[in-house]
């Protein structure tokens, strides 16, 4: 059974989308918009959307916990992106709106190199053993967060590999109505994805102002955390 909180891909729109002949407000030089209609997509219906519980889109950065070097490790998101020539070719295809035709990628030549330790995200399509890009032209994946990493300094601040623990926001074991920040064994988080939130992550929409703080969180708890913080301000959650 797949564990809760194991999200490896970008979530698709639950509605059928349509192209509108207006300049995009998100992408410069794109002469059209892609908008959601009021019709549910077949993927949403197949996923039993009518019995789903809608949640807030989390403004942190996604992380993954899996084994590396023989022990549980925190992994940071790293999407493999096309090189300049392939990106230009892909954008020309999108701008032409030839949606009836399929865009063909050469995975071995069209994409920028990634570290040897990079792994593709689970559940993405593979052809002849090569992970294929999504509809945005990216190949979602992960790289391990090394101890004292400068590139992933915020990530590394929430884990201790010697003790094999991580700082995690979760419900209090004795009172489900309360949240606590606690040290959790990384082994308890294996194969889960969590959101890294904190002072320097996407404008820190979830809580206290400086001094700096960072932690991992299951997205299901973040609305409660933000609501609780702003209700109690400086009180302990």
C-alpha positions as CSV (number, residue, x, y, z in Angstrom):
1,X,0.0,0.0,0.0
2,X,1.4,3.4,-0.9
3,X,1.9,5.7,2.1
4,X,0.0,8.9,2.5
5,X,1.8,12.0,1.5
6,X,3.7,10.4,-1.4
7,X,3.3,12.9,-4.2
8,X,5.9,12.6,-6.9
9,X,4.4,14.7,-9.8
10,X,2.8,18.0,-10.4
11,X,-0.9,17.9,-9.8
12,X,-2.9,18.3,-13.0
13,X,-5.8,20.6,-13.3
14,X,-9.1,18.9,-12.2
15,X,-10.9,20.8,-15.0
16,X,-10.7,20.5,-18.8
17,X,-8.6,23.3,-20.2
18,X,-9.2,25.4,-23.3
19,X,-7.0,27.9,-25.3
20,X,-8.2,31.5,-25.5
21,X,-6.9,34.0,-28.0
22,X,-5.5,36.5,-25.5
23,X,-1.9,37.3,-24.5
24,X,-0.7,35.3,-21.6
25,X,-0.3,37.2,-18.3
26,X,2.1,34.5,-17.0
27,X,4.4,33.9,-19.9
28,X,6.0,36.7,-21.9
29,X,5.5,36.6,-25.7
30,X,2.9,33.9,-25.4
31,X,-0.1,35.1,-27.5
32,X,-2.7,32.9,-25.9
33,X,-4.0,31.7,-22.5
34,X,-4.7,28.2,-21.3
35,X,-7.8,28.5,-19.0
36,X,-9.8,26.0,-17.0
37,X,-13.4,25.4,-18.0
38,X,-16.2,24.3,-15.7
39,X,-16.0,20.7,-16.9
40,X,-14.2,18.1,-14.8
41,X,-11.4,16.2,-16.5
42,X,-11.6,12.4,-17.0
43,X,-8.5,12.0,-14.8
44,X,-10.3,13.8,-12.0
45,X,-13.4,11.7,-12.4
46,X,-11.3,8.5,-12.6
47,X,-9.7,9.6,-9.3
48,X,-13.1,9.8,-7.6
49,X,-12.9,13.6,-7.3
50,X,-16.5,13.8,-5.9
51,X,-15.3,12.2,-2.7
52,X,-12.0,14.1,-2.4
53,X,-11.3,16.7,0.2
54,X,-9.9,20.0,-1.3
55,X,-6.9,21.5,0.4
56,X,-4.8,24.6,0.2
57,X,-1.9,24.7,-2.4
58,X,1.2,24.7,-0.2
59,X,3.8,27.5,-0.8
60,X,6.9,25.7,0.4
61,X,9.3,23.5,-1.5
62,X,8.7,19.8,-1.9
63,X,11.1,17.2,-0.4
64,X,11.3,13.4,-0.5
65,X,12.6,10.9,2.0
66,X,14.2,7.7,0.7
67,X,17.4,5.7,1.2
68,X,20.9,7.0,0.1
69,X,24.3,5.6,1.2
70,X,22.6,2.9,3.1
71,X,20.4,5.2,5.3
72,X,17.3,7.4,5.1
73,X,18.0,10.7,3.5
74,X,16.2,13.9,2.7
75,X,16.1,14.7,-1.0
76,X,15.5,18.1,-2.7
77,X,13.4,18.6,-5.8
78,X,15.5,19.0,-9.0
79,X,13.6,19.0,-12.3
80,X,15.7,18.2,-15.4
81,X,15.1,20.9,-17.9
82,X,15.7,21.2,-21.7
83,X,18.8,22.9,-23.0
84,X,18.4,26.2,-24.9
85,X,18.0,24.7,-28.4
86,X,15.4,22.2,-27.2
87,X,13.5,24.8,-25.1
88,X,13.3,27.1,-28.1
89,X,12.0,24.3,-30.3
90,X,9.4,23.4,-27.6
91,X,8.2,27.0,-27.1
92,X,7.8,27.4,-30.9
93,X,5.7,24.2,-30.8
94,X,3.5,25.6,-28.0
95,X,3.1,29.0,-29.6
96,X,2.0,27.4,-32.9
97,X,-0.8,25.7,-30.9
98,X,-0.5,22.5,-33.0
99,X,-2.0,20.5,-30.2
100,X,-3.1,17.8,-32.6
101,X,0.5,17.0,-33.3
102,X,2.8,15.4,-30.7
103,X,6.1,17.0,-29.8
104,X,9.1,14.6,-29.9
105,X,11.9,14.8,-27.4
106,X,15.4,13.3,-27.7
107,X,16.0,12.7,-24.0
108,X,19.7,11.9,-24.5
109,X,20.4,15.2,-26.3
110,X,17.7,17.7,-25.5
111,X,18.2,18.0,-21.7
112,X,20.7,19.7,-19.4
113,X,23.0,17.3,-17.4
114,X,22.1,16.5,-13.8
115,X,24.3,15.1,-11.0
116,X,25.0,11.4,-11.0
117,X,23.0,11.0,-7.8
118,X,19.9,12.5,-9.4
119,X,16.9,10.1,-9.6
120,X,13.7,10.6,-11.6
121,X,10.4,11.0,-9.7
122,X,8.3,7.9,-9.4
123,X,5.3,7.2,-11.7
124,X,6.6,9.3,-14.6
125,X,6.5,7.8,-18.0
126,X,9.6,5.9,-19.2
127,X,10.4,4.8,-22.8
128,X,13.3,2.4,-23.3
129,X,14.5,3.1,-19.8
130,X,14.6,6.9,-20.2
131,X,12.3,9.1,-18.1
132,X,10.1,11.3,-20.3
133,X,9.3,15.0,-19.7
134,X,5.9,16.1,-18.5
135,X,3.6,18.5,-20.4
136,X,5.8,21.4,-19.3
137,X,8.9,19.9,-20.8
138,X,10.5,19.1,-17.5
139,X,11.5,15.7,-16.0
140,X,10.7,15.8,-12.3
141,X,13.3,14.3,-10.0
142,X,15.3,14.5,-6.8
143,X,18.9,15.0,-5.5
144,X,20.1,14.0,-2.0
145,X,20.6,16.8,0.5
146,X,24.1,16.4,1.7
147,X,25.2,17.4,5.3
148,X,26.2,21.1,5.4
149,X,25.2,21.6,1.8
150,X,25.5,25.3,0.8
151,X,23.1,24.8,-2.1
152,X,20.5,23.2,0.1
153,X,21.3,24.9,3.4
154,X,17.7,25.4,4.4
155,X,17.0,21.7,3.7
156,X,20.0,20.5,5.7
157,X,19.0,22.6,8.7
158,X,16.0,20.3,9.4
159,X,17.8,17.0,9.4
160,X,20.5,15.4,11.5
161,X,22.0,12.4,9.7
162,X,24.1,11.2,12.6
163,X,20.9,10.9,14.7
164,X,18.8,10.1,11.6
165,X,16.0,12.5,12.6
166,X,14.2,15.4,11.1
167,X,12.2,18.4,12.5
168,X,8.6,17.8,11.5
169,X,5.2,19.5,12.1
170,X,2.6,17.0,13.1
171,X,-0.4,16.4,15.3
172,X,0.3,16.0,19.0
173,X,0.1,12.2,19.8
174,X,-2.0,12.8,22.9
175,X,-4.2,15.5,21.6
176,X,-5.1,15.5,17.8
177,X,-6.4,19.1,18.2
178,X,-2.9,20.4,18.8
179,X,0.1,20.6,16.5
180,X,3.7,20.2,17.6
181,X,7.2,20.5,16.0
182,X,9.1,17.4,17.0
183,X,12.1,15.3,16.1
184,X,11.0,12.3,14.0
185,X,13.1,9.4,12.9
186,X,13.8,9.6,9.2
187,X,13.0,6.0,8.9
188,X,9.4,6.8,9.9
189,X,9.2,9.1,6.9
190,X,10.5,6.8,4.2
191,X,8.9,7.1,0.8
192,X,6.9,10.2,1.9
193,X,7.0,13.6,0.3
194,X,6.8,16.6,2.7
195,X,6.9,20.4,2.3
196,X,9.9,22.4,3.6
197,X,8.6,25.6,5.1
198,X,10.4,28.4,6.9
199,X,11.6,32.0,7.0
200,X,13.4,32.0,3.6
201,X,11.0,29.7,1.7
202,X,8.6,31.4,-0.7
203,X,8.0,34.5,1.4
204,X,7.2,32.5,4.6
205,X,3.4,32.5,4.3
206,X,2.9,30.0,7.2
207,X,4.1,31.4,10.4
208,X,6.5,33.3,12.6
209,X,8.7,36.1,11.5
210,X,12.5,36.0,12.1
211,X,14.7,34.7,13.8
212,X,15.1,32.0,11.2
213,X,13.2,28.7,11.5
214,X,12.6,25.8,9.2
215,X,10.8,22.4,9.4
216,X,9.2,19.7,7.3
217,X,5.4,19.4,7.2
218,X,2.7,17.2,5.8
219,X,0.6,19.6,3.7
220,X,-2.6,18.5,5.4
221,X,-1.5,20.3,8.6
222,X,-0.3,23.6,7.2
223,X,-3.7,25.4,7.2
224,X,-4.1,24.5,10.9
225,X,-0.6,25.7,11.6
226,X,-1.1,29.1,10.0
227,X,-4.5,29.6,11.6
228,X,-3.2,28.6,15.0
229,X,-0.2,30.9,14.7
230,X,-2.1,34.0,13.8
231,X,-4.8,33.3,16.5
232,X,-2.2,32.9,19.3
233,X,0.5,35.1,17.8
234,X,3.6,34.7,20.1
235,X,2.0,31.9,22.2
236,X,3.4,28.4,21.8
237,X,1.5,26.2,19.4
